[in-house]
Amino acid sequence: MELLLHYIWKYKLYQHELTTTEGLPIEVIDVGTSNTDAGPDFFNAKVKIGEEVWAGNIEIHTQPEDWIKHKHHLDKSYNSVILHVVGKAGAGVVNQAGQLLPQCELHVPPKLRNNYEYLLSSDIAVPCSNFIGTVPSIHILTMMESLLVERLERKSRDVFRLLDRFENSWNDVFYTILSRNFGFGLNAEPFERLALAMPLSILLKHSDQLLQMEALLFGQAGMLDDSDADDEYVLSLKREYQFLRAKYNLKPLDSFLFKKLRVRPTGSPFLRIAQLAKLCQMIPGLFSMILETEDVGKIRLFFHVNASEYWQTHYSFKDKSPQKSKYLGDASLDVILINTVAPILFAYGLKTGSDSHLNKATAFLETLRPEANSIVSQFVRAGLNVGSAYDTQAFIQLKREYCEKRKCLFCRVGHRLLKEL
């Protein structure tokens, strides 16, 4: 309820004349700036109480007792509060300086309360799905742009954490994020752990020998210890890894971390590691090429790699399959580009202050086909159009950060619906 009071105050949605509990009229000249950190709820507000104009901060509570419960009466930072706004008036409160604060009861309009409770209590995955399709497209478009930026900023924070870990080595960050996305959701975590267990600096010392790169990655994934295949390729991998493991004092992961059951053959973690090894041969120049290349079609071609010869007839060790090239499929390429290239371009733009890389990241997503998943389907059924990965990434942000958390008060669609339903 307190969040709803904040919302009503911020947008002046009260439908009654405001007065203090002492009966003095209140004119809100400026509601102030919403504060999401410690301290009063709204900074730099301006209100006229009776004949006096006050400038300062606003604190909002469901009931007056919360002022004491939160120990604001002992905190000097609340001495700047000029008005205590409550959902239900009660006993007055004083600040740390002993001054009695004007108190104002804020009534929640019944229609707004009902709409809010409906959105919060709805058991539908997208609470406003029955109404969102009626929102004018111009409002949806502006919201989508904001949501996409939010999602890319969130992913950028992950990039920056890795940058700190790798002492500002963009190649290491790129390698780690790329590896994670080669897990394609189901194996994302173990593939990231594989990248952290197999340092890029060691891997690249053997970039001219693909077999050695494969041996390092398969060995560090713990997959060579589990394999009883006795063909020459697997035996070669084992010999190479045994030597390299001792040379670099490597400690492999447990292979059970990688999910292998109920995985399509083309999504086999064995095949994905083989494809990743081939792509890793390019990493020293790949990140630079992505930064410098303006043609998104050419960037796509950078990732169009085929696994080594053994994998043309295998999806895993030992088990053979018909002869077939093992390039990344178009859908898999899209996933890699959406979750690796666009976020790291955006993060690089933020870090270096380069608007061109920020714009390139969003433009890149506009060229990629929309993702097909349950989240996107929910918004399509609600009547929204999907044209590219730009849209689907925005919808994923909306669903995960607003719908699932029932943050309807902070959503542009929720705001519009709450005012108009």
Order of alpha helices (4+ residues) and beta strands (2+ residues): alpha-beta-beta-beta-beta-alpha-beta-beta-alpha-alpha-alpha-alpha-alpha-alpha-alpha-alpha-alpha-alpha-alpha-alpha-alpha-alpha-alpha-alpha-alpha
